[in-house]
Amino acid sequence: MFLSTFHTAAEAGTVSPPTASRHLSIFRNCVDQDDPAVLVARCARPGGPLSGNYHLLLTRRRMVVVQETRPLRRLRLHLHANLRHLSNVTWRLDLAKPSIEVAVTAMDGVRERFRMKLGDSDAVWRVEELLRAVFQGRREPVAVPVRAPAPVFA
């Protein structure tokens, strides 16, 4: 189940298929195979512009963040946590940019912040709804596209 939902979430998210495939081995080792991927997104850490790129995977039970270092593009696990072990989870929308900044406190007490740049304000609202579903348990989370569909011209 994880593999099929991972590629769907990566295609719908801000991650290109080659990049998603490169990160898949690390993500696959961190989650259960019956835990579907809900969100796969490229993100950055505010305040650390030269620290490299990050890719966030959110499932129903886990949050995994992988860092891609510069300039060698090596992958390393940055955060791997069960959602139950994360506290003080907050997110802030920025419709002007459009982006969402997610902040969590890990079990070791370290406060982590990640900013996801999204395509448009509709994508921001869809991801916000997804975060609300996963972290506040309002309803069963499902993968939602974060890119607007292509316009159809008649």
C-alpha positions as CSV (number, residue, x, y, z in Angstrom):
1,M,0.0,0.0,0.0
2,F,2.8,2.4,0.8
3,L,4.5,2.2,-2.6
4,S,1.3,2.9,-4.6
5,T,0.3,5.8,-2.4
6,F,3.8,7.2,-2.3
7,H,4.1,7.6,-6.0
8,T,0.6,9.2,-6.2
9,A,1.4,11.6,-3.4
10,A,4.8,12.5,-5.0
11,E,3.2,13.1,-8.4
12,A,0.5,15.3,-6.8
13,G,3.0,17.1,-4.6
14,T,6.0,19.3,-5.3
15,V,8.4,16.4,-5.9
16,S,9.5,15.3,-9.4
17,P,9.4,11.5,-10.1
18,P,13.2,11.1,-10.4
19,T,13.7,12.9,-7.0
20,A,10.9,10.8,-5.4
21,S,12.6,7.6,-6.6
22,R,15.9,8.7,-5.3
23,H,14.4,9.3,-1.8
24,L,12.2,6.2,-1.9
25,S,14.7,3.8,-0.3
26,I,15.1,5.9,2.8
27,F,11.4,6.5,3.1
28,R,10.6,2.8,2.6
29,N,12.9,1.8,5.4
30,C,11.2,4.2,7.8
31,V,7.5,3.4,7.4
32,D,5.4,0.2,7.6
33,Q,4.3,-1.1,4.2
34,D,0.6,-0.9,5.2
35,D,0.9,2.8,6.2
36,P,-0.2,4.9,3.1
37,A,1.7,8.0,2.1
38,V,-0.5,11.1,2.6
39,L,1.9,13.9,1.6
40,V,5.3,14.0,-0.1
41,A,6.7,17.5,-0.5
42,R,9.9,19.4,-0.9
43,C,10.6,21.8,1.9
44,A,13.2,24.0,3.4
45,R,14.2,24.9,7.0
46,P,13.7,28.6,7.7
47,G,16.8,30.1,9.1
48,G,19.1,27.5,7.5
49,P,19.3,28.5,3.8
50,L,22.6,26.7,3.1
51,S,21.7,23.5,4.9
52,G,20.4,21.8,1.7
53,N,17.1,20.6,0.5
54,Y,14.6,18.6,2.5
55,H,11.9,16.2,1.5
56,L,9.0,15.5,3.9
57,L,6.9,12.3,3.9
58,L,3.8,12.3,6.0
59,T,1.8,9.1,6.5
60,R,-1.1,8.3,8.8
61,R,1.4,7.3,11.5
62,R,4.8,8.8,10.8
63,M,6.6,11.9,9.7
64,V,10.0,11.4,7.9
65,V,12.2,14.2,6.7
66,V,15.3,13.5,4.5
67,Q,18.0,16.1,3.9
68,E,19.8,16.3,0.6
69,T,23.2,18.0,1.3
70,R,24.9,20.5,-0.9
71,P,26.9,20.2,-3.1
72,L,27.3,16.4,-3.2
73,R,23.6,15.7,-3.0
74,R,24.0,13.0,-0.3
75,L,20.9,11.9,1.4
76,R,20.6,11.6,5.2
77,L,17.7,11.0,7.5
78,H,16.9,14.2,9.4
79,L,13.7,13.4,11.3
80,H,11.9,10.0,11.8
81,A,9.1,10.1,14.3
82,N,5.8,8.5,15.1
83,L,3.1,11.2,15.0
84,R,2.2,10.3,18.6
85,H,5.7,11.3,19.7
86,L,5.5,14.8,18.2
87,S,4.1,17.6,20.3
88,N,3.1,21.2,19.8
89,V,2.4,20.6,16.1
90,T,1.5,23.9,14.5
91,W,1.4,25.2,11.0
92,R,1.1,28.7,9.5
93,L,-0.3,29.5,6.1
94,D,1.2,32.2,3.8
95,L,-1.1,32.8,0.9
96,A,1.0,35.6,-0.5
97,K,4.0,33.3,-1.3
98,P,2.0,30.5,-1.3
99,S,3.5,28.3,1.4
100,I,2.9,26.5,4.6
101,E,5.3,26.4,7.5
102,V,5.0,23.4,9.8
103,A,6.6,23.3,13.2
104,V,6.9,20.3,15.5
105,T,8.6,19.4,18.7
106,A,10.4,16.0,18.5
107,M,10.6,13.6,21.4
108,D,14.1,14.9,22.3
109,G,12.7,18.4,22.7
110,V,14.2,19.9,19.5
111,R,11.8,22.3,17.7
112,E,11.8,21.6,14.0
113,R,10.4,24.0,11.3
114,F,9.8,23.2,7.7
115,R,8.4,25.5,4.9
116,M,6.7,23.9,1.9
117,K,6.4,26.1,-1.1
118,L,3.2,25.2,-3.0
119,G,1.8,26.1,-6.4
120,D,-1.1,28.4,-5.5
121,S,-3.4,29.3,-2.7
122,D,-5.8,26.5,-3.5
123,A,-2.9,24.0,-2.9
124,V,-2.2,25.7,0.4
125,W,-5.8,25.2,1.5
126,R,-5.7,21.5,0.4
127,V,-2.5,20.8,2.3
128,E,-3.9,22.7,5.4
129,E,-6.9,20.4,5.3
130,L,-4.7,17.4,5.0
131,L,-2.6,18.5,8.0
132,R,-5.7,19.1,10.0
133,A,-7.0,15.6,9.2
134,V,-3.7,13.9,10.1
135,F,-2.8,15.8,13.3
136,Q,-6.3,16.6,14.6
137,G,-8.0,13.4,13.5
138,R,-11.1,15.1,12.1
139,R,-11.5,12.5,9.3
140,E,-9.6,9.8,7.5
141,P,-6.7,11.5,5.7
142,V,-6.3,10.8,2.0
143,A,-3.7,12.0,-0.4
144,V,-4.7,15.2,-2.0
145,P,-3.2,16.9,-5.0
146,V,-1.3,20.1,-4.3
147,R,-1.1,21.3,-7.8
148,A,-4.0,22.9,-9.5
149,P,-5.4,20.8,-12.4
150,A,-4.6,22.0,-15.9
151,P,-7.3,24.2,-17.4
152,V,-9.5,22.7,-20.1
153,F,-10.1,24.8,-23.1
154,A,-13.2,24.2,-25.2
